[in-house]
Amino acid sequence: MVLKIKAIITGTTGMVGKGVLLECLDSPDVESVLVINRKPLGLQHSKLKEILHKDFFDLQAIASEMKGYNSCFFCLGVSSAGMNEKEYTHLTHDLTLTFAKAFIQQNPGSLFTYVSGAGTDSTEKGRIMWARVKGRTENALLALPFKAAYMFRPGFIEPLKGIKSSTKLYNTLYIILKPFFPIFRAMPKYATDTIRVGKAMIHVALRDYEKKHLECTDINIIAKQ
């Protein structure tokens, strides 16, 4: 779809976003990367530019700096633990759509990828709150006039290249499950890793993909191409 990727990446202080960023910095197909974070990333690279911005609901101050990019890899997200649906909707659906609309306004004809999750409910009517909200967010993104938009739905993600999750529970779970990872790697329907998620995002930005909802199996297949 593009000759060289010029990407904005969010959530790079988290596990998935950091993984996507590292793959972008390593890829010859990626020309430049802008990360927009609330706190410093602590990483320097010739391709990399960082903007620190606290309020993702008000992007007016940095809108002009978002111009000139053909892809957005949106990896920012929060856990639904302890939240009611109204709170989670505000920090998931509303925040993501605010950013997506600001990005496309500056970059018409661009691509957007969104990290959702396995089990996301596209009907928006299921019993699981987070799945409904994620489904609502996906549907709203797909309705925006992007050249292409892809909803990534990974299952369990193995952090590689020294990456750690910012969620303590996930890190604890990782330690417990680490001995079983050889089994997980043989089950691409349920598990992937940060490298493959990053490679898959780069792939869809460069070459397109027939599906708009990418389940774990799709992510793992695309990452090998």
C-alpha positions in Angstrom: 0.0 0.0 0.0 2.9 2.4 0.7 6.5 2.3 -0.5 7.9 3.4 2.9 6.1 3.5 6.2 5.9 6.8 8.1 4.2 5.8 11.3 2.8 7.3 14.5 2.7 4.8 17.3 0.9 5.1 20.6 1.3 3.1 23.8 5.1 2.5 23.3 5.7 2.6 27.1 3.5 -0.6 27.2 4.3 -4.1 26.1 2.6 -4.2 22.8 3.5 -0.7 21.7 7.1 -1.2 22.6 7.2 -4.4 20.6 5.7 -2.7 17.6 8.2 0.2 17.9 11.2 -2.1 18.1 10.2 -3.9 14.9 9.6 -0.6 13.1 13.0 0.7 14.1 14.6 -2.5 12.9 12.7 -2.6 9.6 14.1 -1.1 6.4 10.5 -0.6 5.2 9.9 2.0 7.9 11.3 5.4 7.2 10.3 7.3 10.3 8.4 6.9 13.6 6.7 9.4 15.8 5.7 8.2 19.2 3.2 10.2 21.3 3.4 9.3 25.0 2.4 10.7 28.4 5.8 9.8 29.9 9.3 9.6 28.3 10.2 6.4 26.5 13.9 6.6 27.2 15.0 5.5 23.8 16.9 7.2 21.0 17.1 6.2 17.4 17.8 8.1 14.1 14.3 7.2 12.8 12.6 8.1 16.1 10.9 11.3 17.2 9.0 11.6 20.5 6.3 14.0 21.7 5.2 14.1 25.3 1.5 15.0 25.6 -0.6 14.5 28.7 -4.2 14.9 27.4 -5.1 12.5 24.6 -8.6 14.0 24.6 -7.2 17.4 23.5 -4.7 17.0 20.6 -5.0 20.5 19.2 -1.6 21.6 20.5 0.2 18.8 18.6 -2.1 18.3 15.6 0.3 20.0 13.2 3.1 17.6 14.3 0.9 14.6 13.4 0.9 15.6 9.8 2.9 13.8 7.2 2.5 10.2 8.4 0.8 7.4 6.3 0.2 4.9 9.1 -0.9 4.9 12.7 -0.3 1.9 14.9 -2.6 2.5 17.9 -1.4 0.3 20.8 -2.6 2.4 23.7 -5.0 0.7 26.0 -6.2 0.3 29.6 -7.4 -2.7 31.7 -11.1 -2.8 32.4 -10.4 -4.2 35.9 -12.2 -2.1 38.5 -14.0 0.1 36.0 -17.7 0.4 35.1 -18.8 0.5 31.5 -19.0 4.3 31.4 -15.5 4.8 32.6 -14.0 2.1 30.4 -15.9 3.4 27.4 -14.5 6.9 28.0 -10.9 5.6 28.2 -11.2 3.1 25.4 -13.8 4.1 22.8 -13.8 7.8 23.3 -10.0 8.3 23.6 -9.3 6.1 20.6 -11.8 7.8 18.4 -10.5 11.2 19.4 -7.0 10.3 18.4 -8.1 8.5 15.2 -10.1 11.5 14.0 -7.3 13.9 14.7 -4.9 11.6 12.8 -7.0 11.2 9.7 -7.8 14.9 9.6 -4.0 15.5 9.3 -3.4 12.5 7.0 -6.2 11.7 4.6 -5.9 8.4 2.8 -3.9 6.9 5.7 -3.9 3.5 7.4 -4.9 2.8 11.0 -4.4 -0.3 13.1 -5.9 -0.9 16.5 -5.0 -3.4 19.1 -8.2 -4.9 20.4 -8.1 -8.4 21.8 -9.3 -12.0 21.3 -12.9 -12.3 22.2 -13.9 -8.8 21.1 -17.7 -8.6 20.5 -18.5 -7.0 17.1 -22.2 -7.2 17.9 -21.7 -4.8 20.9 -24.4 -6.8 22.7 -22.6 -9.6 24.5 -22.4 -10.1 28.3 -18.8 -9.2 28.7 -18.3 -5.5 29.2 -14.8 -5.0 27.8 -15.6 -7.1 24.7 -18.7 -4.9 24.0 -16.7 -1.7 24.3 -13.8 -3.0 22.2 -16.3 -4.1 19.6 -18.0 -0.7 19.6 -14.5 0.9 19.2 -13.6 -1.4 16.3 -16.9 -0.7 14.5 -16.5 3.1 14.9 -12.9 3.0 13.5 -13.9 0.9 10.5 -16.6 3.5 9.7 -14.0 6.3 9.5 -12.7 7.2 6.0 -9.3 5.6 6.3 -7.7 4.1 3.2 -7.5 0.9 5.3 -8.1 0.0 9.0 -7.2 -3.3 10.7 -8.4 -4.5 14.1 -5.7 -6.7 15.7 -7.1 -9.3 18.1 -4.2 -11.1 19.7 -4.6 -13.7 22.4 -1.8 -14.3 24.9 1.2 -12.2 23.9 4.8 -13.4 24.8 7.0 -10.3 25.4 10.4 -10.7 23.7 13.5 -8.6 23.3 13.6 -7.8 27.0 10.2 -6.2 27.0 8.0 -6.3 30.1 4.4 -5.5 30.5 3.4 -2.4 32.5 0.8 -4.5 34.2 2.0 -6.4 37.3 -0.6 -9.1 36.9 0.5 -9.8 33.3 4.2 -10.1 34.4 3.2 -12.5 37.2 1.2 -14.6 34.8 4.1 -14.6 32.3 6.5 -16.0 35.0 4.0 -18.7 35.9 3.3 -19.7 32.3 6.9 -19.3 30.9 7.7 -23.0 31.2 4.7 -23.8 29.0 5.6 -21.3 26.2 6.9 -24.1 23.8 3.4 -25.5 23.9 1.8 -22.1 23.3 4.1 -21.5 20.3 2.6 -24.6 18.8 -0.9 -23.2 19.2 -0.9 -20.1 17.0 -4.7 -19.8 17.4 -4.3 -18.7 21.0 -0.8 -17.1 21.4 1.6 -14.8 19.6 4.5 -12.6 20.6 5.5 -8.9 20.4 7.8 -9.5 17.4 5.1 -11.1 15.4 2.5 -8.4 16.3 5.0 -5.8 15.1 5.9 -7.6 11.9 2.2 -8.1 11.1 1.4 -4.4 11.5 4.3 -3.5 9.1 3.0 -6.1 6.6 -0.6 -4.8 6.4 0.7 -1.3 6.0 2.9 -2.3 3.1 0.8 -5.0 1.4 -2.8 -4.9 2.7 -4.7 -8.0 3.9 -8.1 -9.3 2.9 -9.5 -9.4 6.5 -10.2 -6.3 8.6 -10.3 -8.3 11.9 -7.0 -10.1 12.5 -7.3 -12.9 15.0 -4.2 -14.5 16.5 -3.9 -17.0 13.7 -3.9 -14.2 11.1 -1.3 -12.3 13.0 1.0 -15.3 13.2 0.6 -16.1 9.5 1.2 -12.5 8.3 4.3 -12.2 10.4 6.0 -15.0 8.6 5.4 -13.5 5.1 
